[in-house]
């Protein structure tokens, strides 16, 4: 018979290890108070809740630059569309909003462990080309969009950080 105490201890130990690893690697966990999604982000970045354009949370880079690199999460009721149709609609909307918006890649990907469409595009900002990456998923009838934007020339500099944020995304019941 398996000792229940050993199982509970092991689970608590695993959770503690994950939190210690985030501390050691320079990340913090953010959990939205009402929407119950969770994501890790660099602890040096600033967190702004209820940001612009309907975002539930924005993460602002601490790296100096002409344009402040940022990631954000938006959550909406999922329309009665497929994931691919939502991605196509997103491309149309961003084409209207962003000067010179041009899709570079559209691929199946993930947001945490959930299937997603991963859009990578370039558009023209005031200071020059910018990268915008949108990862769109439907989880429990809600549409989650993780978006990252930076100067196009700094994409590689942020790649590991953004992938870690995307990989860490979860929705808690």
C-alpha positions, -999 to +999 in steps of 0.1 A: +000+000+000+013+034-010+018+058+018-005+089+013+020+111+032+048+101+008+026+110-022+016+144-008+052+151+002+064+142-033+038+165-049+047+194-026+084+188-033+078+190-070+059+223-067+086+237-045+113+226-070+095+244-098+092+276-078+129+274-068+139+268-104+120+299-114+137+319-087+171+306-097+166+312-134+152+347-128+115+341-135+084+348-115+049+332-119+019+355-126-016+342-120-046+363-131-069+368-101-102+362-119-094+344-152-071+319-134-044+316-161-008+314-151+024+323-169+060+328-159+078+359-169+113+374-162+113+389-127+130+420-140+100+428-162+072+451-151+036+437-149+007+459-158-028+445-153-058+457-175-035+473-200-043+489-233-063+474-262-082+451-238-052+431-225-057+414-192-020+417-184+011+432-200+047+423-193+072+451-201+108+444-207+134+460-185+159+462-215+165+497-228+157+504-264+140+527-288+108+505-285+100+487-252+097+450-259+065+436-244+043+405-241+006+405-233-023+382-228-059+388-239-088+366-230-123+367-247-152+343-252-144+322-281-165+330-312-181+302-330-151+298-353-123+273-357-088+281-344-076+286-380-106+310-388-097+330-356-061+333-368-071+344-402-094+371-387-066+382-365-043+386-395-070+408-412-075+429-381-037+434-376-033+443-413-058+471-408-042+484-376-005+480-382+013+498-410+029+473-435+018+442-415+032+412-433+029+376-421+063+357-421+051+324-407+018+308-397+022+274-381+005+251-357+020+255-323+011+255-286+002+277-258+013+257-228+000+223-235-029+234-257-029+235-295-025+269-309-018+288-341+015+307-340+017+338-362+050+357-367+049+389-386+067+422-393+052+457-393+065+492-396+069+511-363+079+547-359+115+537-352+117+509-378+106+473-383+090+455-354+083+418-349+049+408-336+042+372-326+007+361-317-001+327-303-038+320-303-055+291-285-090+281-275-092+266-240-125+258-222-145+279-247-123+309-242-099+325-267-064+332-253-040+353-272-004+357-262+013+385-281+049+395-281+063+426-298+099+440-301+122+457-325+126+433-354+164+433-350+161+421-314+139+390-321+167+365-314+176+382-282+142+375-268+135+341-284+143+319-254+124+341-229+093+343-251+093+305-257+096+299-219+066+322-213+046+304-240+056+269-227+046+279-192+011+290-199-017+271-181-053+277-172-062+266-137-098+254-129 
